[in-house]
Amino acid sequence: MEIKVYMTPTCVWCKKLKEWLTKKKIPYQQIDIIESDKARDEMIEKSGQMATPVIDADGEIIVGFDEAKLEKIAEKVKGKK
């Protein structure tokens, strides 16, 4: 499962998400939307908004730090190992 995380360097919830993913040993690609207009536009197209973080887990979009939804993603990742 490919996981992309769209974030900004100053976002508190982005930092919490990174810590959570690291703790769960879930690999992810970090995408800074401040550094890339293309990435920002891609995030907006996928989520329909500017809020961060946005998680794209094989096309399933999660906006914000929603631990219940993230746990479901974690179970899918662990099931594929």
mmCIF file of the N, C-alpha and C atoms, coordinates in Angstrom:
data_MODEL
# 
_entry.id   MODEL 
# 
loop_
_atom_site.group_PDB 
_atom_site.id 
_atom_site.type_symbol 
_atom_site.label_atom_id 
_atom_site.label_alt_id 
_atom_site.label_comp_id 
_atom_site.label_asym_id 
_atom_site.label_entity_id 
_atom_site.label_seq_id 
_atom_site.pdbx_PDB_ins_code 
_atom_site.Cartn_x 
_atom_site.Cartn_y 
_atom_site.Cartn_z 
_atom_site.occupancy 
_atom_site.B_iso_or_equiv 
_atom_site.pdbx_formal_charge 
_atom_site.auth_seq_id 
_atom_site.auth_comp_id 
_atom_site.auth_asym_id 
_atom_site.auth_atom_id 
_atom_site.pdbx_PDB_model_num 
ATOM 1   N N  . MET A 1 1  ? 0.846   -1.177 0.000  1.00 0.00 ? 1  MET A N  1 
ATOM 2   C CA . MET A 1 1  ? 0.000   0.000  0.000  1.00 0.00 ? 1  MET A CA 1 
ATOM 3   C C  . MET A 1 1  ? 0.891   1.240  0.000  1.00 0.00 ? 1  MET A C  1 
ATOM 4   N N  . GLU A 1 2  ? 0.618   2.138  -0.922 1.00 0.00 ? 2  GLU A N  1 
ATOM 5   C CA . GLU A 1 2  ? 1.375   3.390  -0.990 1.00 0.00 ? 2  GLU A CA 1 
ATOM 6   C C  . GLU A 1 2  ? 0.626   4.459  -0.208 1.00 0.00 ? 2  GLU A C  1 
ATOM 7   N N  . ILE A 1 3  ? 1.339   5.126  0.697  1.00 0.00 ? 3  ILE A N  1 
ATOM 8   C CA . ILE A 1 3  ? 0.747   6.176  1.513  1.00 0.00 ? 3  ILE A CA 1 
ATOM 9   C C  . ILE A 1 3  ? 1.502   7.469  1.273  1.00 0.00 ? 3  ILE A C  1 
ATOM 10  N N  . LYS A 1 4  ? 0.755   8.487  0.829  1.00 0.00 ? 4  LYS A N  1 
ATOM 11  C CA . LYS A 1 4  ? 1.320   9.817  0.639  1.00 0.00 ? 4  LYS A CA 1 
ATOM 12  C C  . LYS A 1 4  ? 0.689   10.724 1.686  1.00 0.00 ? 4  LYS A C  1 
ATOM 13  N N  . VAL A 1 5  ? 1.530   11.538 2.315  1.00 0.00 ? 5  VAL A N  1 
ATOM 14  C CA . VAL A 1 5  ? 1.037   12.474 3.315  1.00 0.00 ? 5  VAL A CA 1 
ATOM 15  C C  . VAL A 1 5  ? 1.391   13.887 2.859  1.00 0.00 ? 5  VAL A C  1 
ATOM 16  N N  . TYR A 1 6  ? 0.359   14.680 2.573  1.00 0.00 ? 6  TYR A N  1 
ATOM 17  C CA . TYR A 1 6  ? 0.551   16.074 2.190  1.00 0.00 ? 6  TYR A CA 1 
ATOM 18  C C  . TYR A 1 6  ? 0.528   16.891 3.476  1.00 0.00 ? 6  TYR A C  1 
ATOM 19  N N  . MET A 1 7  ? 1.578   17.712 3.676  1.00 0.00 ? 7  MET A N  1 
ATOM 20  C CA . MET A 1 7  ? 1.689   18.439 4.927  1.00 0.00 ? 7  MET A CA 1 
ATOM 21  C C  . MET A 1 7  ? 2.441   19.740 4.751  1.00 0.00 ? 7  MET A C  1 
ATOM 22  N N  . THR A 1 8  ? 2.442   20.522 5.833  1.00 0.00 ? 8  THR A N  1 
ATOM 23  C CA . THR A 1 8  ? 3.247   21.732 5.895  1.00 0.00 ? 8  THR A CA 1 
ATOM 24  C C  . THR A 1 8  ? 4.168   21.618 7.108  1.00 0.00 ? 8  THR A C  1 
ATOM 25  N N  . PRO A 1 9  ? 5.319   22.273 7.076  1.00 0.00 ? 9  PRO A N  1 
ATOM 26  C CA . PRO A 1 9  ? 6.292   22.147 8.170  1.00 0.00 ? 9  PRO A CA 1 
ATOM 27  C C  . PRO A 1 9  ? 5.796   22.668 9.521  1.00 0.00 ? 9  PRO A C  1 
ATOM 28  N N  . THR A 1 10 ? 4.864   23.612 9.519  1.00 0.00 ? 10 THR A N  1 
ATOM 29  C CA . THR A 1 10 ? 4.419   24.209 10.779 1.00 0.00 ? 10 THR A CA 1 
ATOM 30  C C  . THR A 1 10 ? 3.119   23.615 11.320 1.00 0.00 ? 10 THR A C  1 
ATOM 31  N N  . CYS A 1 11 ? 2.558   22.652 10.644 1.00 0.00 ? 11 CYS A N  1 
ATOM 32  C CA . CYS A 1 11 ? 1.276   22.046 11.027 1.00 0.00 ? 11 CYS A CA 1 
ATOM 33  C C  . CYS A 1 11 ? 1.461   21.093 12.211 1.00 0.00 ? 11 CYS A C  1 
ATOM 34  N N  . VAL A 1 12 ? 0.794   21.400 13.320 1.00 0.00 ? 12 VAL A N  1 
ATOM 35  C CA . VAL A 1 12 ? 0.890   20.571 14.529 1.00 0.00 ? 12 VAL A CA 1 
ATOM 36  C C  . VAL A 1 12 ? 0.328   19.171 14.275 1.00 0.00 ? 12 VAL A C  1 
ATOM 37  N N  . TRP A 1 13 ? -0.810  19.097 13.585 1.00 0.00 ? 13 TRP A N  1 
ATOM 38  C CA . TRP A 1 13 ? -1.431  17.796 13.316 1.00 0.00 ? 13 TRP A CA 1 
ATOM 39  C C  . TRP A 1 13 ? -0.591  16.962 12.353 1.00 0.00 ? 13 TRP A C  1 
ATOM 40  N N  . CYS A 1 14 ? 0.145   17.633 11.471 1.00 0.00 ? 14 CYS A N  1 
ATOM 41  C CA . CYS A 1 14 ? 1.056   16.918 10.568 1.00 0.00 ? 14 CYS A CA 1 
ATOM 42  C C  . CYS A 1 14 ? 2.165   16.243 11.386 1.00 0.00 ? 14 CYS A C  1 
ATOM 43  N N  . LYS A 1 15 ? 2.687   16.960 12.363 1.00 0.00 ? 15 LYS A N  1 
ATOM 44  C CA . LYS A 1 15 ? 3.728   16.392 13.223 1.00 0.00 ? 15 LYS A CA 1 
ATOM 45  C C  . LYS A 1 15 ? 3.191   15.215 14.011 1.00 0.00 ? 15 LYS A C  1 
ATOM 46  N N  . LYS A 1 16 ? 1.969   15.338 14.542 1.00 0.00 ? 16 LYS A N  1 
ATOM 47  C CA . LYS A 1 16 ? 1.350   14.229 15.273 1.00 0.00 ? 16 LYS A CA 1 
ATOM 48  C C  . LYS A 1 16 ? 1.173   13.019 14.363 1.00 0.00 ? 16 LYS A C  1 
ATOM 49  N N  . LEU A 1 17 ? 0.758   13.268 13.126 1.00 0.00 ? 17 LEU A N  1 
ATOM 50  C CA . LEU A 1 17 ? 0.569   12.184 12.165 1.00 0.00 ? 17 LEU A CA 1 
ATOM 51  C C  . LEU A 1 17 ? 1.886   11.484 11.860 1.00 0.00 ? 17 LEU A C  1 
ATOM 52  N N  . LYS A 1 18 ? 2.947   12.260 11.639 1.00 0.00 ? 18 LYS A N  1 
ATOM 53  C CA . LYS A 1 18 ? 4.259   11.657 11.364 1.00 0.00 ? 18 LYS A CA 1 
ATOM 54  C C  . LYS A 1 18 ? 4.709   10.793 12.537 1.00 0.00 ? 18 LYS A C  1 
ATOM 55  N N  . GLU A 1 19 ? 4.525   11.291 13.747 1.00 0.00 ? 19 GLU A N  1 
ATOM 56  C CA . GLU A 1 19 ? 4.893   10.514 14.941 1.00 0.00 ? 19 GLU A CA 1 
ATOM 57  C C  . GLU A 1 19 ? 4.078   9.228  15.015 1.00 0.00 ? 19 GLU A C  1 
ATOM 58  N N  . TRP A 1 20 ? 2.790   9.323  14.726 1.00 0.00 ? 20 TRP A N  1 
ATOM 59  C CA . TRP A 1 20 ? 1.899   8.163  14.786 1.00 0.00 ? 20 TRP A CA 1 
ATOM 60  C C  . TRP A 1 20 ? 2.310   7.113  13.753 1.00 0.00 ? 20 TRP A C  1 
ATOM 61  N N  . LEU A 1 21 ? 2.553   7.558  12.515 1.00 0.00 ? 21 LEU A N  1 
ATOM 62  C CA . LEU A 1 21 ? 2.955   6.631  11.456 1.00 0.00 ? 21 LEU A CA 1 
ATOM 63  C C  . LEU A 1 21 ? 4.288   5.964  11.779 1.00 0.00 ? 21 LEU A C  1 
ATOM 64  N N  . THR A 1 22 ? 5.222   6.728  12.328 1.00 0.00 ? 22 THR A N  1 
ATOM 65  C CA . THR A 1 22 ? 6.528   6.184  12.694 1.00 0.00 ? 22 THR A CA 1 
ATOM 66  C C  . THR A 1 22 ? 6.381   5.160  13.812 1.00 0.00 ? 22 THR A C  1 
ATOM 67  N N  . LYS A 1 23 ? 5.574   5.492  14.806 1.00 0.00 ? 23 LYS A N  1 
ATOM 68  C CA . LYS A 1 23 ? 5.339   4.572  15.933 1.00 0.00 ? 23 LYS A CA 1 
ATOM 69  C C  . LYS A 1 23 ? 4.727   3.253  15.447 1.00 0.00 ? 23 LYS A C  1 
ATOM 70  N N  . LYS A 1 24 ? 3.821   3.358  14.488 1.00 0.00 ? 24 LYS A N  1 
ATOM 71  C CA . LYS A 1 24 ? 3.151   2.166  13.937 1.00 0.00 ? 24 LYS A CA 1 
ATOM 72  C C  . LYS A 1 24 ? 4.000   1.459  12.878 1.00 0.00 ? 24 LYS A C  1 
ATOM 73  N N  . LYS A 1 25 ? 5.170   2.037  12.552 1.00 0.00 ? 25 LYS A N  1 
ATOM 74  C CA . LYS A 1 25 ? 6.080   1.486  11.538 1.00 0.00 ? 25 LYS A CA 1 
ATOM 75  C C  . LYS A 1 25 ? 5.408   1.369  10.174 1.00 0.00 ? 25 LYS A C  1 
ATOM 76  N N  . ILE A 1 26 ? 4.690   2.422  9.820  1.00 0.00 ? 26 ILE A N  1 
ATOM 77  C CA . ILE A 1 26 ? 4.006   2.474  8.532  1.00 0.00 ? 26 ILE A CA 1 
ATOM 78  C C  . ILE A 1 26 ? 4.814   3.376  7.607  1.00 0.00 ? 26 ILE A C  1 
ATOM 79  N N  . PRO A 1 27 ? 5.323   2.829  6.504  1.00 0.00 ? 27 PRO A N  1 
ATOM 80  C CA . PRO A 1 27 ? 6.086   3.658  5.562  1.00 0.00 ? 27 PRO A CA 1 
ATOM 81  C C  . PRO A 1 27 ? 5.169   4.623  4.817  1.00 0.00 ? 27 PRO A C  1 
ATOM 82  N N  . TYR A 1 28 ? 5.688   5.819  4.586  1.00 0.00 ? 28 TYR A N  1 
ATOM 83  C CA . TYR A 1 28 ? 4.897   6.827  3.889  1.00 0.00 ? 28 TYR A CA 1 
ATOM 84  C C  . TYR A 1 28 ? 5.823   7.789  3.152  1.00 0.00 ? 28 TYR A C  1 
ATOM 85  N N  . GLN A 1 29 ? 5.244   8.447  2.169  1.00 0.00 ? 29 GLN A N  1 
ATOM 86  C CA . GLN A 1 29 ? 5.960   9.477  1.424  1.00 0.00 ? 29 GLN A CA 1 
ATOM 87  C C  . GLN A 1 29 ? 5.463   10.826 1.931  1.00 0.00 ? 29 GLN A C  1 
ATOM 88  N N  . GLN A 1 30 ? 6.371   11.650 2.402  1.00 0.00 ? 30 GLN A N  1 
ATOM 89  C CA . GLN A 1 30 ? 6.028   12.970 2.920  1.00 0.00 ? 30 GLN A CA 1 
ATOM 90  C C  . GLN A 1 30 ? 6.118   13.994 1.796  1.00 0.00 ? 30 GLN A C  1 
ATOM 91  N N  . ILE A 1 31 ? 5.049   14.778 1.605  1.00 0.00 ? 31 ILE A N  1 
ATOM 92  C CA . ILE A 1 31 ? 5.014   15.769 0.548  1.00 0.00 ? 31 ILE A CA 1 
ATOM 93  C C  . ILE A 1 31 ? 4.714   17.131 1.165  1.00 0.00 ? 31 ILE A C  1 
ATOM 94  N N  . ASP A 1 32 ? 5.675   18.042 1.054  1.00 0.00 ? 32 ASP A N  1 
ATOM 95  C CA . ASP A 1 32 ? 5.538   19.396 1.598  1.00 0.00 ? 32 ASP A CA 1 
ATOM 96  C C  . ASP A 1 32 ? 4.853   20.275 0.560  1.00 0.00 ? 32 ASP A C  1 
ATOM 97  N N  . ILE A 1 33 ? 3.626   20.705 0.857  1.00 0.00 ? 33 ILE A N  1 
ATOM 98  C CA . ILE A 1 33 ? 2.870   21.493 -0.125 1.00 0.00 ? 33 ILE A CA 1 
ATOM 99  C C  . ILE A 1 33 ? 3.336   22.948 -0.194 1.00 0.00 ? 33 ILE A C  1 
ATOM 100 N N  . ILE A 1 34 ? 4.138   23.372 0.769  1.00 0.00 ? 34 ILE A N  1 
ATOM 101 C CA . ILE A 1 34 ? 4.689   24.729 0.730  1.00 0.00 ? 34 ILE A CA 1 
ATOM 102 C C  . ILE A 1 34 ? 5.791   24.812 -0.333 1.00 0.00 ? 34 ILE A C  1 
ATOM 103 N N  . GLU A 1 35 ? 6.560   23.747 -0.461 1.00 0.00 ? 35 GLU A N  1 
ATOM 104 C CA . GLU A 1 35 ? 7.684   23.728 -1.407 1.00 0.00 ? 35 GLU A CA 1 
ATOM 105 C C  . GLU A 1 35 ? 7.269   23.460 -2.846 1.00 0.00 ? 35 GLU A C  1 
ATOM 106 N N  . SER A 1 36 ? 6.062   22.925 -3.046 1.00 0.00 ? 36 SER A N  1 
ATOM 107 C CA . SER A 1 36 ? 5.662   22.526 -4.395 1.00 0.00 ? 36 SER A CA 1 
ATOM 108 C C  . SER A 1 36 ? 4.227   22.944 -4.702 1.00 0.00 ? 36 SER A C  1 
ATOM 109 N N  . ASP A 1 37 ? 4.080   23.863 -5.643 1.00 0.00 ? 37 ASP A N  1 
ATOM 110 C CA . ASP A 1 37 ? 2.740   24.263 -6.079 1.00 0.00 ? 37 ASP A CA 1 
ATOM 111 C C  . ASP A 1 37 ? 2.010   23.087 -6.710 1.00 0.00 ? 37 ASP A C  1 
ATOM 112 N N  . LYS A 1 38 ? 2.742   22.259 -7.427 1.00 0.00 ? 38 LYS A N  1 
ATOM 113 C CA . LYS A 1 38 ? 2.146   21.077 -8.070 1.00 0.00 ? 38 LYS A CA 1 
ATOM 114 C C  . LYS A 1 38 ? 1.571   20.137 -7.007 1.00 0.00 ? 38 LYS A C  1 
ATOM 115 N N  . ALA A 1 39 ? 2.323   19.910 -5.941 1.00 0.00 ? 39 ALA A N  1 
ATOM 116 C CA . ALA A 1 39 ? 1.860   19.040 -4.855 1.00 0.00 ? 39 ALA A CA 1 
ATOM 117 C C  . ALA A 1 39 ? 0.635   19.642 -4.170 1.00 0.00 ? 39 ALA A C  1 
ATOM 118 N N  . ARG A 1 40 ? 0.664   20.958 -3.951 1.00 0.00 ? 40 ARG A N  1 
ATOM 119 C CA . ARG A 1 40 ? -0.471  21.641 -3.327 1.00 0.00 ? 40 ARG A CA 1 
ATOM 120 C C  . ARG A 1 40 ? -1.726  21.467 -4.192 1.00 0.00 ? 40 ARG A C  1 
ATOM 121 N N  . ASP A 1 41 ? -1.583  21.686 -5.493 1.00 0.00 ? 41 ASP A N  1 
ATOM 122 C CA . ASP A 1 41 ? -2.723  21.545 -6.404 1.00 0.00 ? 41 ASP A CA 1 
ATOM 123 C C  . ASP A 1 41 ? -3.235  20.105 -6.434 1.00 0.00 ? 41 ASP A C  1 
ATOM 124 N N  . GLU A 1 42 ? -2.313  19.155 -6.393 1.00 0.00 ? 42 GLU A N  1 
ATOM 125 C CA . GLU A 1 42 ? -2.676  17.730 -6.366 1.00 0.00 ? 42 GLU A CA 1 
ATOM 126 C C  . GLU A 1 42 ? -3.478  17.418 -5.097 1.00 0.00 ? 42 GLU A C  1 
ATOM 127 N N  . MET A 1 43 ? -3.032  17.948 -3.954 1.00 0.00 ? 43 MET A N  1 
ATOM 128 C CA . MET A 1 43 ? -3.722  17.725 -2.686 1.00 0.00 ? 43 MET A CA 1 
ATOM 129 C C  . MET A 1 43 ? -5.135  18.308 -2.724 1.00 0.00 ? 43 MET A C  1 
ATOM 130 N N  . ILE A 1 44 ? -5.259  19.519 -3.252 1.00 0.00 ? 44 ILE A N  1 
ATOM 131 C CA . ILE A 1 44 ? -6.571  20.177 -3.329 1.00 0.00 ? 44 ILE A CA 1 
ATOM 132 C C  . ILE A 1 44 ? -7.501  19.385 -4.246 1.00 0.00 ? 44 ILE A C  1 
ATOM 133 N N  . GLU A 1 45 ? -6.963  18.905 -5.360 1.00 0.00 ? 45 GLU A N  1 
ATOM 134 C CA . GLU A 1 45 ? -7.779  18.110 -6.295 1.00 0.00 ? 45 GLU A CA 1 
ATOM 135 C C  . GLU A 1 45 ? -8.285  16.833 -5.618 1.00 0.00 ? 45 GLU A C  1 
ATOM 136 N N  . LYS A 1 46 ? -7.432  16.186 -4.822 1.00 0.00 ? 46 LYS A N  1 
ATOM 137 C CA . LYS A 1 46 ? -7.809  14.937 -4.161 1.00 0.00 ? 46 LYS A CA 1 
ATOM 138 C C  . LYS A 1 46 ? -8.778  15.153 -3.005 1.00 0.00 ? 46 LYS A C  1 
ATOM 139 N N  . SER A 1 47 ? -8.543  16.217 -2.212 1.00 0.00 ? 47 SER A N  1 
ATOM 140 C CA . SER A 1 47 ? -9.312  16.390 -0.981 1.00 0.00 ? 47 SER A CA 1 
ATOM 141 C C  . SER A 1 47 ? -10.406 17.446 -1.081 1.00 0.00 ? 47 SER A C  1 
ATOM 142 N N  . GLY A 1 48 ? -10.271 18.360 -2.045 1.00 0.00 ? 48 GLY A N  1 
ATOM 143 C CA . GLY A 1 48 ? -11.242 19.427 -2.175 1.00 0.00 ? 48 GLY A CA 1 
ATOM 144 C C  . GLY A 1 48 ? -11.041 20.567 -1.192 1.00 0.00 ? 48 GLY A C  1 
ATOM 145 N N  . GLN A 1 49 ? -9.909  20.594 -0.502 1.00 0.00 ? 49 GLN A N  1 
ATOM 146 C CA . GLN A 1 49 ? -9.659  21.668 0.462  1.00 0.00 ? 49 GLN A CA 1 
ATOM 147 C C  . GLN A 1 49 ? -8.174  21.888 0.708  1.00 0.00 ? 49 GLN A C  1 
ATOM 148 N N  . MET A 1 50 ? -7.881  22.937 1.491  1.00 0.00 ? 50 MET A N  1 
ATOM 149 C CA . MET A 1 50 ? -6.497  23.309 1.776  1.00 0.00 ? 50 MET A CA 1 
ATOM 150 C C  . MET A 1 50 ? -6.007  22.801 3.138  1.00 0.00 ? 50 MET A C  1 
ATOM 151 N N  . ALA A 1 51 ? -6.850  22.173 3.922  1.00 0.00 ? 51 ALA A N  1 
ATOM 152 C CA . ALA A 1 51 ? -6.456  21.715 5.260  1.00 0.00 ? 51 ALA A CA 1 
ATOM 153 C C  . ALA A 1 51 ? -5.392  20.627 5.167  1.00 0.00 ? 51 ALA A C  1 
ATOM 154 N N  . THR A 1 52 ? -4.472  20.647 6.118  1.00 0.00 ? 52 THR A N  1 
ATOM 155 C CA . THR A 1 52 ? -3.473  19.588 6.207  1.00 0.00 ? 52 THR A CA 1 
ATOM 156 C C  . THR A 1 52 ? -3.536  18.986 7.600  1.00 0.00 ? 52 THR A C  1 
ATOM 157 N N  . PRO A 1 53 ? -3.108  17.759 7.756  1.00 0.00 ? 53 PRO A N  1 
ATOM 158 C CA . PRO A 1 53 ? -2.576  16.871 6.736  1.00 0.00 ? 53 PRO A CA 1 
ATOM 159 C C  . PRO A 1 53 ? -3.679  16.219 5.900  1.00 0.00 ? 53 PRO A C  1 
ATOM 160 N N  . VAL A 1 54 ? -3.281  15.800 4.701  1.00 0.00 ? 54 VAL A N  1 
ATOM 161 C CA . VAL A 1 54 ? -4.133  14.982 3.841  1.00 0.00 ? 54 VAL A CA 1 
ATOM 162 C C  . VAL A 1 54 ? -3.366  13.698 3.565  1.00 0.00 ? 54 VAL A C  1 
ATOM 163 N N  . ILE A 1 55 ? -4.010  12.573 3.823  1.00 0.00 ? 55 ILE A N  1 
ATOM 164 C CA . ILE A 1 55 ? -3.400  11.267 3.608  1.00 0.00 ? 55 ILE A CA 1 
ATOM 165 C C  . ILE A 1 55 ? -4.075  10.616 2.405  1.00 0.00 ? 55 ILE A C  1 
ATOM 166 N N  . ASP A 1 56 ? -3.253  10.131 1.490  1.00 0.00 ? 56 ASP A N  1 
ATOM 167 C CA . ASP A 1 56 ? -3.741  9.374  0.339  1.00 0.00 ? 56 ASP A CA 1 
ATOM 168 C C  . ASP A 1 56 ? -3.181  7.967  0.482  1.00 0.00 ? 56 ASP A C  1 
ATOM 169 N N  . ALA A 1 57 ? -4.046  7.044  0.866  1.00 0.00 ? 57 ALA A N  1 
ATOM 170 C CA . ALA A 1 57 ? -3.649  5.650  1.051  1.00 0.00 ? 57 ALA A CA 1 
ATOM 171 C C  . ALA A 1 57 ? -4.274  4.832  -0.076 1.00 0.00 ? 57 ALA A C  1 
ATOM 172 N N  . ASP A 1 58 ? -3.501  4.663  -1.141 1.00 0.00 ? 58 ASP A N  1 
ATOM 173 C CA . ASP A 1 58 ? -3.997  3.948  -2.329 1.00 0.00 ? 58 ASP A CA 1 
ATOM 174 C C  . ASP A 1 58 ? -5.344  4.488  -2.794 1.00 0.00 ? 58 ASP A C  1 
ATOM 175 N N  . GLY A 1 59 ? -5.480  5.813  -2.824 1.00 0.00 ? 59 GLY A N  1 
ATOM 176 C CA . GLY A 1 59 ? -6.702  6.434  -3.322 1.00 0.00 ? 59 GLY A CA 1 
ATOM 177 C C  . GLY A 1 59 ? -7.737  6.745  -2.257 1.00 0.00 ? 59 GLY A C  1 
ATOM 178 N N  . GLU A 1 60 ? -7.581  6.190  -1.063 1.00 0.00 ? 60 GLU A N  1 
ATOM 179 C CA . GLU A 1 60 ? -8.486  6.532  0.035  1.00 0.00 ? 60 GLU A CA 1 
ATOM 180 C C  . GLU A 1 60 ? -7.951  7.808  0.688  1.00 0.00 ? 60 GLU A C  1 
ATOM 181 N N  . ILE A 1 61 ? -8.775  8.850  0.688  1.00 0.00 ? 61 ILE A N  1 
ATOM 182 C CA . ILE A 1 61 ? -8.336  10.161 1.175  1.00 0.00 ? 61 ILE A CA 1 
ATOM 183 C C  . ILE A 1 61 ? -8.854  10.387 2.591  1.00 0.00 ? 61 ILE A C  1 
ATOM 184 N N  . ILE A 1 62 ? -7.935  10.770 3.470  1.00 0.00 ? 62 ILE A N  1 
ATOM 185 C CA . ILE A 1 62 ? -8.276  11.128 4.850  1.00 0.00 ? 62 ILE A CA 1 
ATOM 186 C C  . ILE A 1 62 ? -7.762  12.545 5.070  1.00 0.00 ? 62 ILE A C  1 
ATOM 187 N N  . VAL A 1 63 ? -8.641  13.424 5.528  1.00 0.00 ? 63 VAL A N  1 
ATOM 188 C CA . VAL A 1 63 ? -8.244  14.804 5.823  1.00 0.00 ? 63 VAL A CA 1 
ATOM 189 C C  . VAL A 1 63 ? -8.135  14.947 7.331  1.00 0.00 ? 63 VAL A C  1 
ATOM 190 N N  . GLY A 1 64 ? -6.993  15.448 7.776  1.00 0.00 ? 64 GLY A N  1 
ATOM 191 C CA . GLY A 1 64 ? -6.779  15.656 9.201  1.00 0.00 ? 64 GLY A CA 1 
ATOM 192 C C  . GLY A 1 64 ? -6.259  14.397 9.885  1.00 0.00 ? 64 GLY A C  1 
ATOM 193 N N  . PHE A 1 65 ? -6.056  14.513 11.182 1.00 0.00 ? 65 PHE A N  1 
ATOM 194 C CA . PHE A 1 65 ? -5.554  13.393 11.982 1.00 0.00 ? 65 PHE A CA 1 
ATOM 195 C C  . PHE A 1 65 ? -6.751  12.660 12.559 1.00 0.00 ? 65 PHE A C  1 
ATOM 196 N N  . ASP A 1 66 ? -7.283  11.720 11.792 1.00 0.00 ? 66 ASP A N  1 
ATOM 197 C CA . ASP A 1 66 ? -8.454  10.932 12.187 1.00 0.00 ? 66 ASP A CA 1 
ATOM 198 C C  . ASP A 1 66 ? -7.952  9.542  12.588 1.00 0.00 ? 66 ASP A C  1 
ATOM 199 N N  . GLU A 1 67 ? -7.718  9.368  13.876 1.00 0.00 ? 67 GLU A N  1 
ATOM 200 C CA . GLU A 1 67 ? -7.070  8.139  14.338 1.00 0.00 ? 67 GLU A CA 1 
ATOM 201 C C  . GLU A 1 67 ? -7.882  6.880  14.033 1.00 0.00 ? 67 GLU A C  1 
ATOM 202 N N  . ALA A 1 68 ? -9.194  6.963  14.086 1.00 0.00 ? 68 ALA A N  1 
ATOM 203 C CA . ALA A 1 68 ? -10.024 5.793  13.784 1.00 0.00 ? 68 ALA A CA 1 
ATOM 204 C C  . ALA A 1 68 ? -9.828  5.340  12.334 1.00 0.00 ? 68 ALA A C  1 
ATOM 205 N N  . LYS A 1 69 ? -9.834  6.288  11.415 1.00 0.00 ? 69 LYS A N  1 
ATOM 206 C CA . LYS A 1 69 ? -9.616  5.950  10.006 1.00 0.00 ? 69 LYS A CA 1 
ATOM 207 C C  . LYS A 1 69 ? -8.181  5.486  9.776  1.00 0.00 ? 69 LYS A C  1 
ATOM 208 N N  . LEU A 1 70 ? -7.238  6.106  10.476 1.00 0.00 ? 70 LEU A N  1 
ATOM 209 C CA . LEU A 1 70 ? -5.829  5.720  10.338 1.00 0.00 ? 70 LEU A CA 1 
ATOM 210 C C  . LEU A 1 70 ? -5.591  4.300  10.835 1.00 0.00 ? 70 LEU A C  1 
ATOM 211 N N  . GLU A 1 71 ? -6.285  3.908  11.895 1.00 0.00 ? 71 GLU A N  1 
ATOM 212 C CA . GLU A 1 71 ? -6.155  2.537  12.411 1.00 0.00 ? 71 GLU A CA 1 
ATOM 213 C C  . GLU A 1 71 ? -6.581  1.523  11.350 1.00 0.00 ? 71 GLU A C  1 
ATOM 214 N N  . LYS A 1 72 ? -7.624  1.847  10.592 1.00 0.00 ? 72 LYS A N  1 
ATOM 215 C CA . LYS A 1 72 ? -8.075  0.947  9.519  1.00 0.00 ? 72 LYS A CA 1 
ATOM 216 C C  . LYS A 1 72 ? -6.995  0.824  8.439  1.00 0.00 ? 72 LYS A C  1 
ATOM 217 N N  . ILE A 1 73 ? -6.331  1.942  8.123  1.00 0.00 ? 73 ILE A N  1 
ATOM 218 C CA . ILE A 1 73 ? -5.245  1.914  7.159  1.00 0.00 ? 73 ILE A CA 1 
ATOM 219 C C  . ILE A 1 73 ? -4.091  1.069  7.706  1.00 0.00 ? 73 ILE A C  1 
ATOM 220 N N  . ALA A 1 74 ? -3.780  1.250  8.982  1.00 0.00 ? 74 ALA A N  1 
ATOM 221 C CA . ALA A 1 74 ? -2.701  0.487  9.612  1.00 0.00 ? 74 ALA A CA 1 
ATOM 222 C C  . ALA A 1 74 ? -2.975  -1.002 9.543  1.00 0.00 ? 74 ALA A C  1 
ATOM 223 N N  . GLU A 1 75 ? -4.214  -1.411 9.752  1.00 0.00 ? 75 GLU A N  1 
ATOM 224 C CA . GLU A 1 75 ? -4.586  -2.834 9.670  1.00 0.00 ? 75 GLU A CA 1 
ATOM 225 C C  . GLU A 1 75 ? -4.390  -3.357 8.250  1.00 0.00 ? 75 GLU A C  1 
ATOM 226 N N  . LYS A 1 76 ? -4.749  -2.556 7.251  1.00 0.00 ? 76 LYS A N  1 
ATOM 227 C CA . LYS A 1 76 ? -4.539  -2.966 5.858  1.00 0.00 ? 76 LYS A CA 1 
ATOM 228 C C  . LYS A 1 76 ? -3.049  -3.133 5.558  1.00 0.00 ? 76 LYS A C  1 
ATOM 229 N N  . VAL A 1 77 ? -2.246  -2.195 6.046  1.00 0.00 ? 77 VAL A N  1 
ATOM 230 C CA . VAL A 1 77 ? -0.791  -2.255 5.816  1.00 0.00 ? 77 VAL A CA 1 
ATOM 231 C C  . VAL A 1 77 ? -0.223  -3.509 6.478  1.00 0.00 ? 77 VAL A C  1 
ATOM 232 N N  . LYS A 1 78 ? -0.612  -3.771 7.712  1.00 0.00 ? 78 LYS A N  1 
ATOM 233 C CA . LYS A 1 78 ? -0.088  -4.937 8.431  1.00 0.00 ? 78 LYS A CA 1 
ATOM 234 C C  . LYS A 1 78 ? -0.553  -6.231 7.804  1.00 0.00 ? 78 LYS A C  1 
ATOM 235 N N  . GLY A 1 79 ? -1.750  -6.218 7.223  1.00 0.00 ? 79 GLY A N  1 
ATOM 236 C CA . GLY A 1 79 ? -2.280  -7.408 6.560  1.00 0.00 ? 79 GLY A CA 1 
ATOM 237 C C  . GLY A 1 79 ? -1.530  -7.765 5.290  1.00 0.00 ? 79 GLY A C  1 
ATOM 238 N N  . LYS A 1 80 ? -0.843  -6.780 4.692  1.00 0.00 ? 80 LYS A N  1 
ATOM 239 C CA . LYS A 1 80 ? -0.116  -7.019 3.435  1.00 0.00 ? 80 LYS A CA 1 
ATOM 240 C C  . LYS A 1 80 ? 1.334   -7.389 3.668  1.00 0.00 ? 80 LYS A C  1 
ATOM 241 N N  . LYS A 1 81 ? 1.771   -7.431 4.924  1.00 0.00 ? 81 LYS A N  1 
ATOM 242 C CA . LYS A 1 81 ? 3.168   -7.765 5.207  1.00 0.00 ? 81 LYS A CA 1 
ATOM 243 C C  . LYS A 1 81 ? 3.363   -9.259 5.248  1.00 0.00 ? 81 LYS A C  1 
# 
